[in-house]
Amino acid sequence: MGFRRILVLSCLLLYFVNFASGGHIGDCPNRNRTSAMGVGRRCRKQCRPGDTRCRGGKVCLCDHECGYSCIKLDNFCPHPPTLLNSTSINITRTNASGIVQAEAPYRYNDRARYICDAGFTLVQDGNHMCHGRRGWTGTSICARNCGQYDPVLVRRRGMVCGTECHVDSQCSNGLQCLCDGACGLRCANSSNDCGEAPQVRNATLQYTGEGLGRVANYICDSGFYRSSGSYARRCTVAGTWDGTSPTCTRVECPDPSEAIGMTDGYIADWVGGPYYPGQQFTFECPSGYRLIGSPVRSCQTNGRWSGVPNACDRQRRTGEVRCSHPGIPVNGELFSGGRGRNRFSVGSTVTFRCHGRYILVGQAVQTCMRFLQWDGQGAPQCIDPIYPDDPREAAQRLSENTNRISVHMSTPSSGVGGRSITADHEGGNEIYFLIDFSRSVTDEALDHSLKFAQKLVTRFAGGTNKTAHYGVIIFASEPKVELNSRINRRLNSTQIIQYFIRISQKKQEIRQTVGGGTNTGAALNVLRGMLGISYQTDRINNGGNNRQRHCFILTDGKSNHGDNPVNIVNIILREFQPNPPQFYSITSCTTCRGNTPDARAEYTQLLGLAGGKLENFVQIENFYLLEQYIDRVIDVRIDYGKCGQAGDIGSIKTRARFGRVLNGETAVDKAWPWQGVFTKKVNGGNFQQILKSYSTSNFLGGGSLINNQWVLTAAHLFAKYDEGNAAWQRNFRVTFGLYNRPITRSHYRNRLDPTMVVYNTEKIIYHPDFDDISLDNDTALVKLGQQVKLDPTKTRWINVPNTFGWVNFTDYIRPVCLPCMPNNCLNSYLRTKGRIPANSNQQQICDIETAAVLDVSNSQNIAVVTGFGHENERSSNDLKLNASATLKQGVLKLMPHATCRDFTNQWGKDLTQQMVCATSSNSSVGIDACRGDSGGPLIRELYDENTRKSCWIQMGIVSWGYGCGKKTTVNGVNSFRPGIFTKLPLFMAWVNQTMEGN
């Protein structure tokens, strides 16, 4: 034997002696000849460590089930045997430096582990070790992916399970080892056929799969619901259908006459019940009362009456200032606050409650606010939980949400991919899926929920391959992150769909790691951590409002252990203000559809996962139905051209100081979609030049989009740039969809909002009587020119083809309403109030609209102003502009003309009849329009209590002030100085004529 070989064997001997004496695997087991024979091996000569019984170069080592034996170290094992349903083996070796990959020849104690093919799982791992007789220990089995035996589901579905198995060889008489649902793997005849499933009245049958495992899906007809039985039945290996045939029962709506009768109203065409979907009633009130809510309501397929809850509101006494009656919910009542002479007065509260099994959805306690609206928008709904959502209507509602999400999807990058969320990142979407893998979710149901998620992704992308950041969290008793948004780059729709397909393929493996319970709270805590990283990155990048986050929770029922998930949702919503994520709860819960306290609690929790928003909550029979109908629904065509439709303006509604204007608060993304921002044109050439695009020195002021071609603003913005020719009018740009002003290099490179659009100005037309000294008639119209965008290098602005002079409306870019314009919402509002006589001509109508929009009575004197102006107090001679980083908004109080004149007389300024004044609505905080807000809109809300919908109409244009946000003493009272606005209704004839002539 050569010296080198002797040296190697000596080293191995020292290592294995140490190994066998407890170094790595602990004490050696006693010799077990029976176990050894069971795996087809004979044991070598028995020994004890340290004795001299071993001869011929053998050493005493632990040889697995043979115990300590005399081993010859230069014996080698062959390649491990082939295993059915496995084409890959991982072989490792332990040496002094640790565990390494082993290569042939394989030595004593090398370890082999089989890797099963796709669709198979290692159900028996033999822990194969190279043993002393040149063979491998242990036995492994790769079995078909299949759920484990579930005795509860077997009993519930009435199944008869065959002989348990893992592979075909364990079955006799030519049977195969097949997956049999809740029975797990069982020996069966693959040629068994269950035939056709039983037919059911008022339902249609749809089949998925074929042969054994074929599933019959029962779909109740529209207007019917599954009151008992199984929504799906599976063909078992016994050749029978599992479960029981369902019963489809007709949906009934409750009698609505009791609710309207509580306020002395009645149903004009009432008939006795039962009331099925399609039944329609007309609601009326006696003389001296006014109907609140929908005058005509229909029974719907979810057991609810359409429209807004009704009430008959007593006519107001002279001088009475109060909210209208909030309405009475069907199957509920106004429990407190609805009686007494001062009921519904400003500051008073009312409380609602529901009867019996019905669940209150909405705000139970509401307060009458100063501008005479209820802070919860009036009576909530009392919902019967036994009725699921109609799958057709649910799919339509989801389509509306996916259309809105699609607006923020990013176009595919030409590079390798987007940055991870932990890096600086651009605007767009983050989309999270939390998917329930608990034991109660069958494999078929799980596959349908994953397919439904895939189809949602397809709709997000709008049929293209747009990208977003995705996170996927699987949960049962424990959460498991399958796709981490903090690490992964942006994914297009094709890539994320492939992730869902892989999750479906390895669902059995995942199930083994997450347990069988339902711990939704644990999954939400993981989500909270992911969101924290994302929001932190936005804060670092000086923003946070440009990225939209959507969280879809797909579950079959209530969380049964761990933290209360609704509490965690509410924590997330509070923690990540002012731009919290949207939550969507989509559930196939059946146990929540009962007349028990537990069922009501379950329904309430699942609704709470949607943040309490009924529009974001879907309770469906099963995910198969949604998967089918989400494909069939036609995309909802939202009329973005409808004027005056604001976004999320909740803080305005609660009279909080909003974000905009001096001492206002930051405006929520897409709150004011008509807001335009004027800047001087910067063409670029290098990145340093581009940085000036939205700099303070380049900033001019605001404007409001009034149609696809024109922007309304103040004339004084451009007066000093007027060179007396047409060319100067093209030296500016206007931007829409801007809520966070780009300031730093990082903003331009990584965080420009994809909803933002930029246009060159083509024409700037002043009012002919504009006075640039007194700022009387301070009005201008700007016509849009060429749309531009930053090139990929972010060094120059380039033209967008086929976009000259026309902006397309989106959820983020919409026109404001103007008075004295055809089809404006003010006209419709006044007609419903009976304030426009039927025979009125156009001028009379305009006069009525003007008087209404300029009304400064106590109940009508609230307005809102928006812009990027100063954030600090300014003196009257401070002309330096320091624009805010975010769009701001503030609530103002209109001031009578005579009161305002007392201020302007003190300043030595003229207040003309073409001007209107407004001051802070907060007596302790000065909210005002400042330099940089100039040209922006002063708007008012028109709220229709019969539909609970709002429309915003522009009444003024920010023009001038005297000391921004400062106080002054007038008539012995120290008050905030008012801002001065152009009185827009007086200029509408000129606006219409100018647009028609240009």
Protein Blocks (a to p, Z undefined) as FASTA:
>chain_A
ZZklmmmmmmmmmmmmmmmnopmnopaddddfklmmmnopacdddddehiakbgghiacd
dehjnopadddfkbccddddddehiabdcdddddfkbccdddddddehiacdddddehia
cfbdghiacdfkopaedjdddddddddddfklmmmnopacddddfbfklpgehiacddeh
jnopadddfkbcebjadddehiacddedehehiacdddddehiacfedjfbdcddfkopa
ehjdddddddddddfklmmmmnopacfkbccddddehiacdddddehiacedjfbdcddf
kopaehjdddddddddehiacdddebjaehiacfbhpacjkgoiahiacddddehjbcce
djfbdcddfkopafklpaaddddfkbccdfklmmmmmmmmmmmmmmmpccddfblbdcdf
kbccdedddddddddfbfklcfklmmmmmmmmmmmmmmmnnopacdcdddddddffbccd
fbdfklmccddfklmmmmmmmmmmmmmmmmmmnojbdcfklmmmmmmmmmmmmmmmmmmn
opajmpccddddddfbdcfedjdfklmmmmmmmmmccbdcddddddfbfklmccbfklmm
mmmmmmmmnnopaklpccdfblklmmmmmmmpccddddfkbghiacdfklmmnopacded
ehiacddehklmmbccdddddebjifklmmmmmgmklpnbdcddfbfkbccddfklmmmm
pgoiaklmmmcccdehiabdcfblmlmmmmccfkbccdddfbdcddfkbcfklopaiacd
ddddddddddfkopaccddehighiacddfklccdddehiahiaklmmmmmnopacfklc
fklmmmmmmmmmmpcbfklmcccdddjbdfbdcdfklmbdcddfbdcddddddddfklmm
mmmmmnopacdfkbccdddfbfkbccdddehjgoiacddddddfklopacdddfbdcfbd
ehehiacdeehiacddddddddfklmmmmmmmmmmmZZ
